[in-house]
Amino acid sequence: MGESGTATAPAPIGRFRPRLSFAPLRVRGYRLLFAAELVSVFGDAFHAVALPFLVYQFGGGARELGLLVAAYGVCRLATTPLGGILSDRIGPRRVMLVSDLSRMVCTAGIVVVAVADAGNVLAVVVLVAGTGLGSGLFQPAAYAITPRLLPAEQLQAGNGLHSTATFAAGMVGPGVAGIVVALLSPAVAFGVDAVTFAVSAACLAMIGGAARATALAATASGDRAASGDRAGAGDRAAADDPAAAGDRAGAGAGPGDSSGGSPPGPAPIGFWQLLRESALLRTVLVVTAAANLTVGGMVRVGLPSLSSVDLGAGAGGLGGLLAAFTAGSLVGGLFSAGLAGLPRRGATAMVAGLVLGAAVALVPFAGYPGAVLALVTAGLASTVTNVLVITIVQQNTAAHLLGRVMSAIVFAALSLFPLSAVAAGLVVDRYGSTAVFLATGATLLAAFVFGLSRPELRRQ
């Protein structure tokens, strides 16, 4: 049994052979989710590229742009816990729909302000803050819905393919967005972003129909041989039925059950009780927070300084370094998708994290070509770690708690970003960018050595 009361599959016996599987894409509900997130991430690039140019169009500068980015980040962080709570109460698909529709409206509002050329930066701040609120709701729900759409044996492959699609869209999106902004205008780019939210929402709306069709097919088959199989099918079909999911996680009839016969089962475990009882969850949260303590500042502050000052590569060189990490992450998604059935996934994830830390520490000493290679390695290792750890947590968490657990992990990853950025700026000014990379590498190594030392994670 997992620590949250869910059954975990035994480690496979015999020699493990990696094999990439695209089986999750044969599941219609997952395929729709895959399309929704692919389109959404592609649209996010238009927001990121167009926003600075809109600020400059209105006569603003770095201070105003910083205010906008801060407003987005704070609002996203503020609603991340709420996204988990609502996912468990009303269903993750509904939360994702609300998120996409609200961000579509806010982004359309930015288009109106941009077309009117009113120069009202305050209005843009409010609308960008609204997109941040919607973004905070989305991510925990996206992690919570995947286990409801796929059988357990396909979950890791599904998470890996999702990561691959995300990074692929992240590579293509900025280039296309830059062309649109340069040839047309920031307003058109925000218009494309608004359309992508509408397309994503349409895909999510169709997931409900796909899940209901799955449930009807399972019922019509009349297969009653294994109650566990029926429960699994019910989990996947009930993406919008959190009450039923909670009842199944509680493993019995509740106090209000009128069927008679069997006595009431135990009440479903709550999040805070799970946090007290689950050494696995506590370890994952500690490792996540520690690993992200300095990474944000390294990427946003240390890497630009390294590219322009130490390597003399300028803005184009910075783009190449960022693309190298993204390319490695894309490959890492495919690689981790082929690791389904891997024994000791927790130990593998932590070892990959150690590779990440070592690669980051080498970046400032390897010259530009070596830095590119080190960042490709870092991106690959980072994605393998993320996919394996997320899959472990998903498979060890009861369905009625999955949204809140995922939001806690996302919050742990994001909450220290402002501190990381400020600290990195101070370190670069005083000691140079190399110190930031060394500190980040050391922090990552310490975090993953701690994770590797914990049996509740190492033995998964």
C-alpha angles and dihedrals in degrees: 000000000000118000092256093054100264123123118251124206116249117250111268117256121231134027115338117226120189112233127174111230127196091182093116089065089063089066106088096211093052091044090056091048090049090053093046094054094041091055093042095053090046089054092048088065090060090054093049095047098040098045098072092047092049090053090050090047088058092050096258128134143195093310093056092043090051090052091053094048091047092049091051093047096047093048092047091051092046095057098040094091090045090054090058094046093049092046090058093045106040102014131270095255092059091048091051090049092052089048094051095044094047091048090048090055094046092047091048086052090055088052090054092049091047094048091047087052088211094154089227103151091171091062089051090050091055093047094046089049087054091055088050091054090052093047091054090056094049107058101056089047091050091055092044097051099052096073089052092057101044135051114250094255091058098044098093092046088049092051091048093050090047090055091048092052092047094053093042090055089044090056097046099036102066093051093050091044091051091054091049093049093046097046099034122010145280088261091061091048091053088048090057089049091053091051092052090055089053092050091047091050091050091053091049091049090056092052089075091058091047092051092049090050089052091051093049091049091050091050094047092052090067091212108158098158097110123029090195090061090051091051091051092050089048091053091053094044095046099065087135098038105080093161091060090045090053091049091051091049089052088058097219151044115300128228091271095054110126099187093097125206108079122058121247115283125230118291114260114266116256127229097253091047089050090050090052094046103036114080087179094060093045091050093049091050093049093047092046094050094045094046091052095044094099106009096088093053091046092055099039100036112010098048096050090048092048092050097047103033110025101029098028090220098129127199094325091053091050089054090052093051092049091047089051092057091046092049091051090049091052091053089045090058092055092044094051090047087062093053097076109138093025111152117230094020091168093057090046091051092052093047089051087051090054089053088051092053093048092048092051092050090053096052099090094046101049103068121237098302091044091048090054091052092046092051092049087054092046092051093050093048093045093054094046089053093048096047095047095046094046091049092049091052093045092052093047098048127086113243095244091058101040097098094051093045092050091047090052090054093046090048091050089052096047105033097078096047096099091050090046093053094048093046092048091052092053093047093048092050093050106031107012133248095291090069090056092054092046092049091048092049092049092048092050092048091050092048095051095041086056090049092048090052093057112089093202089066102027094056097050 
